[in-house]
Amino acid sequence: MAALPDEPTPVPAEFAQALRELGLAGDRPLTGTPLAGGVSSDIWCIDTDRGPVCAKRALAKLRVAADWRAPIERNLYEARWMQLAHQAVPGCAPRVLGQHPGLGVLVMSYVPPTDHVLWKHALRDGHVDIATAREVGRTVARIHAYSAARPELAAQFDTDAIFFEIRLEPYLLATARRHPDLAPALQRLVAQTQAHAVALVHGDVSPKNILVGPRGPVLLDAECAWWGDPAFDLAFCLNHLLLKCLWNAPATGAFLAAFDVLAAAYLNSVDWEPRAELEQRAAALLPGLFLGRVDGKSPVEYITEDAQRDKVRRVARALLRQPVDRLHAVAAAWHEELGR
């Protein structure tokens, strides 16, 4: 999240209408600045009478080369995820100020950049804080545990179709079309993930969506929120720590140490099912997500060389053919490949 500009500009009409109808606009004209966001939403920091707020509007077509579409009502479920996450771990997400279902606009508290750093930027620069990795693992597990103990909440997250369109299809099935020989294995991962609906899943636990602040990690962008398999969040986050080894090779040892610490912190907090079963699902899913970030619909922007992509493919393909049941074994296979 960026600071307000020196010369604010008028906000788009949909944002202004949403804030007014939510009672958040005040009397003066609304001004602000667009924030650097992901591929799926327009995000603005808007100056209001109560101070700056952050507002985001989901896009029907995501900003990627592939034709990737998703329903704009997904940020209704993002708002619900944020509210429930606050109950589980106070302060682990921005505070919801309002959500306009018709316009697909979510308004939340603005997290100032003066005392928060984006975890992705820290990792890019080789600043791999083990304590942060541990807290991310614990925080995600606490949200999963809180929700798993309240299965009646599942009715608030009827997002099977959205999750399929924005996660399972573009990451796993699109990859299967690029690797037909692996299609049965990738299709099994989809079925496995769909078959374990036990907790509230964020769906995009990525360093680009985690702010590190004085009170711990703050998770952003939960528009993939889904009542499903918590192993998805664990595998999705760990995947990024493996990929970062190609972005900043000198920090490889630190990234792999962070991988182990995050995984251990998460698994040590699992109390809703046998830990070994969850780890086995995460270890099976991780190579599919790994391959999906070079051959799916959302390739990682910092992997730019064919030689790097081929490293990912070799490890992922081998592990998809012969799955392992421990996360450390996935990291070890990647470490061995990097050493060649």
Secondary structure, DSSP 8 states (H G I E B T S, - for coil): -----SS-EE--HHHHHHHHHTT-S-SS--EEEE----SSEEEEEEEETTEEEEEEEE-SB-SSSS--B--TTHHHHHHHHHHHHHHHSTTSS--EEEEETTTTEEEEE---TTS-EEHHHHHHTT---HHHHHHHHHHHHHHHHHHHT-GGGGGG---HHHHIIIIIIIIIIHHHHH-GGGHHHHHHHHHHHHT---EEE-S---GGGEEEETTEEEE---TT-EEE-THHHHHHHHHHHHHHHHHSGGGHHHHHHHHHHHHHHHHHT--SS-HHHHHHHHHHHHHHHHHHHHHSSS--TT---HHHHHHHHHHHHHHHHS--S-HHHHHHHHHHHHT-
